[in-house]
Amino acid sequence: MSHIKRFFLLIFSIYGFLIFVLLLFIIFPFVLISLLFNKTSSGNFIYSLCRLWADVAFFCWGFHHKNIGIENVNKEKAAVYVFNHTSYMDIPVLMKAFRKQHIRILGKSSMASIPIFGVLYKNATIMVDRTSAENRANSIKELIRSLQKNISVVIAPEGTFNMTPCPLKSFYDGAFKIAIETQTPIVPVVFPDNYCRLNYHSVFSLNPGRTRAIFLPEISVENISMQELKQKVYNAMQNKLIELNAPWINLNECSNS
């Protein structure tokens, strides 16, 4: 990478971070007001604020977003949505992807410790702490309660960033266990561009361009084991990412890893 490009990325990333912080301060008073509501209403309101935040931020960052395969989404019925995780930009893109239905995202509990942002994060996500089986079980129970209220749940089944040259890391069982237990269909979503907009290598890699959320056909959970379901979803997402030539994929290196 040339020195000029590195300098541009540094300056643009600082600019992008300042936009993030400014918008966070603007919406924060409304987040505090929402805490006066019950938990469900508060969460729904915070997601509305986050969608507005994403709209303004994407405009300022020069991001051009498109949702593809939206016909695969039944906005009147809850689903378990799973997405591939390669970027710090995944959560903002989720705000652009889910516009008309209520959702809850499964997030890492460590993020709640970030000043100011942590208040928003804690009240908008269902946090998972993988340090104990009891905490993981409580997170699953809360996800199930959301589905019972016709609120969709959104989970990254890889758990953490995929830092491999493969299309996907191996999946945790949680999303598939929940889907079968509640008999809720799974809708896979792939993000092929987020890695290019802001990747896990550096917070100073932000750059303008396109983002896409591609919704794959719904996968039924009827008469299928958890492992079969997990493999079916994995194959669908992997094949789509390979078809789209996602930029982090190197199948030669992947086969040797």
C-alpha positions as CSV (number, residue, x, y, z in Angstrom):
1,M,0.0,0.0,0.0
2,S,1.4,3.4,-1.0
3,H,2.1,6.1,1.6
4,I,-0.4,8.4,0.0
5,K,-3.2,5.7,0.4
6,R,-2.2,5.0,4.0
7,F,-2.4,8.8,4.7
8,F,-5.8,9.0,3.1
9,L,-7.1,6.0,5.1
10,L,-5.8,7.5,8.3
11,I,-7.4,10.9,7.7
12,F,-10.7,9.4,6.5
13,S,-10.8,7.0,9.4
14,I,-10.3,9.9,11.9
15,Y,-13.1,11.8,10.1
16,G,-15.3,8.7,10.2
17,F,-14.7,8.2,13.9
18,L,-15.5,11.8,14.7
19,I,-18.8,11.4,12.7
20,F,-19.5,8.3,14.8
21,V,-18.9,10.1,18.1
22,L,-20.8,13.2,17.1
23,L,-23.9,11.2,16.1
24,L,-23.6,9.2,19.2
25,F,-23.8,12.3,21.4
26,I,-26.8,13.6,19.4
27,I,-28.9,10.5,19.9
28,F,-27.7,9.7,23.5
29,P,-30.3,11.9,25.3
30,F,-33.1,10.1,23.4
31,V,-31.5,6.8,24.4
32,L,-31.8,7.9,28.1
33,I,-35.4,8.9,27.6
34,S,-36.2,5.5,26.1
35,L,-35.0,3.8,29.3
36,L,-38.2,5.1,30.9
37,F,-40.2,2.7,28.8
38,N,-40.6,-1.0,29.3
39,K,-37.7,-3.1,28.0
40,T,-39.4,-4.2,24.7
41,S,-40.5,-0.7,23.8
42,S,-37.2,0.8,24.8
43,G,-35.3,-1.7,22.6
44,N,-37.6,-1.0,19.6
45,F,-37.1,2.7,20.0
46,I,-33.3,2.4,20.3
47,Y,-33.2,0.4,17.1
48,S,-35.2,3.2,15.3
49,L,-32.6,5.7,16.6
50,C,-29.8,3.4,15.4
51,R,-31.3,3.1,11.9
52,L,-31.5,6.9,11.7
53,W,-27.9,7.1,13.0
54,A,-26.8,4.6,10.2
55,D,-28.6,6.6,7.5
56,V,-26.7,9.8,8.4
57,A,-23.4,8.1,9.0
58,F,-23.5,6.2,5.7
59,F,-24.2,9.5,3.9
60,C,-21.2,11.2,5.6
61,W,-18.9,8.2,5.0
62,G,-19.8,7.9,1.4
63,F,-21.2,4.4,1.8
64,H,-23.7,3.3,-0.8
65,H,-25.9,0.4,0.6
66,K,-28.2,-2.0,-1.2
67,N,-30.4,-4.8,0.1
68,I,-30.6,-7.8,-2.2
69,G,-33.0,-10.8,-1.9
70,I,-35.3,-8.8,0.3
71,E,-38.2,-10.9,-1.1
72,N,-36.8,-13.7,1.1
73,V,-37.8,-11.7,4.2
74,N,-41.2,-12.1,5.7
75,K,-41.5,-8.9,7.7
76,E,-44.7,-10.1,9.5
77,K,-43.0,-13.1,11.0
78,A,-40.0,-13.6,13.3
79,A,-37.0,-15.4,12.0
80,V,-33.5,-16.3,13.1
81,Y,-31.1,-14.3,10.9
82,V,-27.5,-15.4,10.7
83,F,-24.7,-13.4,9.1
84,N,-21.0,-13.7,8.4
85,H,-18.7,-11.6,10.6
86,T,-15.6,-10.0,9.1
87,S,-15.8,-6.3,10.0
88,Y,-16.4,-3.7,12.6
89,M,-18.9,-2.4,10.1
90,D,-21.2,-5.4,10.3
91,I,-23.5,-3.9,13.0
92,P,-24.0,-0.5,11.2
93,V,-24.8,-2.5,8.0
94,L,-27.4,-4.5,10.0
95,M,-29.1,-1.2,10.7
96,K,-29.4,-0.6,7.0
97,A,-30.4,-4.2,6.2
98,F,-33.3,-4.5,8.7
99,R,-35.7,-1.5,8.1
100,K,-39.2,-2.7,8.7
101,Q,-39.1,-5.4,11.3
102,H,-38.2,-5.5,15.0
103,I,-34.9,-7.3,15.8
104,R,-32.5,-8.0,18.6
105,I,-28.8,-8.6,18.0
106,L,-26.8,-11.1,20.0
107,G,-23.7,-9.1,21.1
108,K,-20.5,-9.5,23.1
109,S,-20.9,-8.4,26.7
110,S,-17.4,-6.8,26.7
111,M,-18.7,-4.0,24.4
112,A,-21.0,-2.7,27.2
113,S,-18.0,-1.3,29.1
114,I,-17.4,1.4,26.4
115,P,-18.3,4.8,27.8
116,I,-21.6,6.2,26.5
117,F,-21.8,3.7,23.6
118,G,-22.1,1.0,26.2
119,V,-25.4,2.3,27.5
120,L,-26.9,2.2,24.0
121,Y,-25.3,-1.2,23.3
122,K,-26.5,-2.8,26.6
123,N,-30.1,-1.8,26.0
124,A,-30.2,-2.6,22.3
125,T,-28.6,-6.0,22.2
126,I,-28.9,-9.3,24.0
127,M,-25.5,-9.7,25.5
128,V,-23.7,-13.0,25.7
129,D,-20.9,-13.7,28.1
130,R,-19.2,-17.0,27.0
131,T,-17.1,-17.2,30.2
132,S,-19.7,-19.4,31.8
133,A,-22.4,-21.9,30.8
134,E,-25.0,-20.2,33.0
135,N,-24.5,-16.8,31.2
136,R,-24.7,-18.4,27.8
137,A,-27.9,-20.2,28.8
138,N,-29.4,-16.9,30.1
139,S,-28.7,-15.3,26.7
140,I,-30.4,-18.1,24.9
141,K,-33.5,-17.8,27.1
142,E,-33.7,-14.1,26.3
143,L,-33.4,-14.7,22.6
144,I,-36.2,-17.2,22.8
145,R,-38.4,-14.7,24.7
146,S,-37.8,-12.2,21.9
147,L,-38.9,-14.7,19.3
148,Q,-42.0,-15.4,21.3
149,K,-42.8,-11.7,21.1
150,N,-42.5,-11.9,17.3
151,I,-39.1,-10.1,17.4
152,S,-36.5,-11.5,15.1
153,V,-33.0,-12.3,16.4
154,V,-29.8,-11.7,14.6
155,I,-26.7,-13.8,15.3
156,A,-23.2,-14.1,14.0
157,P,-22.8,-17.9,14.3
158,E,-19.0,-17.6,13.9
159,G,-18.9,-15.9,17.2
160,T,-15.9,-13.7,16.4
161,F,-14.3,-12.2,13.3
162,N,-13.4,-14.6,10.6
163,M,-9.6,-14.0,10.4
164,T,-9.0,-16.9,8.0
165,P,-8.7,-17.0,4.2
166,C,-11.8,-19.3,4.2
167,P,-15.3,-18.0,3.4
168,L,-16.5,-18.8,7.0
169,K,-15.2,-20.0,10.3
170,S,-16.9,-22.9,12.0
171,F,-20.3,-22.2,13.5
172,Y,-21.4,-22.3,17.1
173,D,-24.6,-24.3,17.9
174,G,-26.6,-21.5,19.6
175,A,-28.5,-20.0,16.6
176,F,-29.5,-23.5,15.3
177,K,-30.5,-24.8,18.8
178,I,-32.8,-21.7,19.2
179,A,-34.3,-22.1,15.7
180,I,-35.2,-25.8,16.3
181,E,-36.4,-25.3,19.8
182,T,-38.8,-22.5,18.8
183,Q,-39.5,-23.9,15.3
184,T,-38.4,-20.6,13.8
185,P,-37.0,-20.6,10.3
186,I,-33.4,-19.4,9.6
187,V,-32.7,-16.7,7.0
188,P,-28.9,-16.5,6.1
189,V,-27.5,-13.0,5.3
190,V,-24.1,-12.4,3.7
191,F,-22.1,-9.3,3.8
192,P,-19.5,-9.5,1.0
193,D,-18.3,-5.8,1.1
194,N,-17.9,-4.9,4.8
195,Y,-14.3,-6.3,4.9
196,C,-13.4,-3.7,2.3
197,R,-15.1,-0.8,4.1
198,L,-13.5,-1.4,7.5
199,N,-11.7,-4.6,8.3
200,Y,-10.5,-6.2,11.5
201,H,-6.8,-5.6,10.8
202,S,-7.0,-1.9,11.7
203,V,-9.6,0.7,12.8
204,F,-7.8,3.0,10.4
205,S,-8.9,1.2,7.3
206,L,-12.3,3.0,6.8
207,N,-12.9,4.0,3.2
208,P,-16.0,4.9,1.1
209,G,-17.7,2.5,-1.3
210,R,-20.6,0.1,-1.5
211,T,-22.1,-2.2,1.1
212,R,-24.6,-5.0,0.4
213,A,-26.8,-7.2,2.5
214,I,-27.8,-10.3,0.6
215,F,-30.6,-12.3,2.0
216,L,-30.6,-15.9,1.0
217,P,-33.8,-18.1,0.9
218,E,-35.4,-19.1,4.2
219,I,-34.3,-22.5,5.5
220,S,-37.0,-24.5,7.3
221,V,-36.2,-26.2,10.6
222,E,-38.9,-28.9,10.3
223,N,-37.8,-32.5,10.5
224,I,-34.1,-31.7,10.6
225,S,-31.4,-32.3,13.2
226,M,-29.3,-29.4,14.6
227,Q,-26.1,-30.5,12.9
228,E,-27.9,-31.0,9.6
229,L,-29.4,-27.5,9.9
230,K,-26.1,-26.0,10.8
231,Q,-24.4,-27.6,7.8
232,K,-27.1,-26.6,5.4
233,V,-26.9,-23.0,6.5
234,Y,-23.1,-23.1,6.4
235,N,-23.1,-24.5,2.8
236,A,-25.6,-21.9,1.6
237,M,-23.6,-19.0,3.0
238,Q,-20.2,-20.4,1.9
239,N,-21.4,-21.0,-1.6
240,K,-22.8,-17.5,-1.9
241,L,-19.6,-15.9,-0.6
242,I,-17.5,-17.9,-3.1
243,E,-19.9,-17.0,-5.9
244,L,-19.5,-13.3,-5.0
245,N,-15.7,-13.6,-4.8
246,A,-15.6,-12.1,-1.3
247,P,-12.3,-10.3,-1.0
248,W,-10.8,-12.1,2.0
249,I,-11.3,-15.6,0.4
250,N,-8.3,-17.5,-0.8
251,L,-9.4,-21.0,-1.4
252,N,-5.8,-22.3,-2.0
253,E,-4.7,-21.1,1.4
254,C,-8.0,-22.1,2.9
255,S,-7.6,-25.7,1.8
256,N,-4.1,-25.8,3.4
257,S,-5.2,-24.2,6.7
